[in-house]
C-alpha cells in the first residue's frame, strides 16, 4: 500500500467488521471492548500495517497545540450570518496569548462527519469548540465518547452535561416583548428559529412568558417557525400576515430573519413601526443597516467565542477542571423599527 493509500481507522474498521469507535477504543486501550472485537481489530491493524497518527507522533497523550472549531452548517449560512464570523473573532481573541492553532471544520454531510470522527479518534486535535448545536446532533456525544475536551457555544437542552457558554436567550426575548407591549402593541407575534435548537426554543419561551406576564394568551396562531435564514423570515412574515392581518408587532429570533420580515412588510404596504413594530435578536451589523434601523436584542457573540476558547484551553491543560455552564447577559438596543 503506497503512501497515498495509508490505511485509516475507516479501513481498519471495515477489515475487522466493526465500527470506527470500536477501533479507536482498542487503539486508546479502553476496557469498553469485547475480547472478540479487540482480537479482530488487532488482527486488522497487523494485516494493514496501520500506525495511528498519535502513535507515530510518540505518545497517545502528546499534544498537537491545535483545536478544532466545528460548525455543522453549510457555507451559505456562514456567509449570510454575522454570528459565525463574530464567534470566530472571539475565539481568536481567546487564543491570542496561547500557542494554540485554530482549525475550522465544517460538517455538512456524512463524509465530513466521518473525517471529523477519524481526526478525533487519532487525536489530531487537543480539543473541540462546537458552534450551532442541534438537539439530535451526533457530534457532542461522539466527542464525549472519545473523551476529547469539548466546549459548546449554546447547549442541546437545559440538562447539557458538557461545558457551554450561551446568551440569556429567554431573558432577552422577554425584555423585547415587554418593550413592545410597553409601546402599546396589542397583537405581538413571533418568528422563531429552528426548534431543534435550544436557542430557538428559549426565545420562543421568552415570548410566551412575557405575554402571560401581561395576562395575554400566547396563541399558536401568532407563532411562525423559520430556520434563521432571510428567506425563511420573509416567508414566515407573509404567513403571519395571512393568519393575523391585524397583528401590530413581531419579535423575530434573529436579525437575518428580521431583514426578511421587513422586506415582506414593505411588499405588503405595512409601515414599520407605524403599522407593525419589529424587534430582532443578535444586534448584528445588519440591525444598523436595515430600513428602518432595527431594534434588536444584543447578545455578546464575540465574548461567547473568547469564553469558550478560554474554557477549552483550561480543560485541555487540566482534565480535572470542573465543567462550566456560563450564561452571558443580553441588552435591548432600541432603534427606529419599534
ABEGO torsion letter per residue (X at the ends): XBAAABBBAAAAAAAAGBBAAAAAAAAAGBAABBAAAAAAAAAAAAAAGBBBAAAAAGBAABBAGBBBBBBBBBAAAAAABAAAAAAAAAAAAAAAABABBBBBBBBABAAAAAAAAAAAAAGABABBBBBGBBAABAAAAAAAAAGBBBBBBEBABAABABBBBBBBAAAAAAAAAAAAAAAGBABBBBBBBBAABAAAAAAAAAAAAAAAAAGBBBBAAABBBBAGBAAAAAAAAAAAAAABAABABBBBABAAAAAAAAAAAAAAGBBOAAABBBBBBGGBAAAAABOBBBBBBBBBAAAAAAAAAAAAAAAAABAABBBBBBBBBBBBBBBAAX
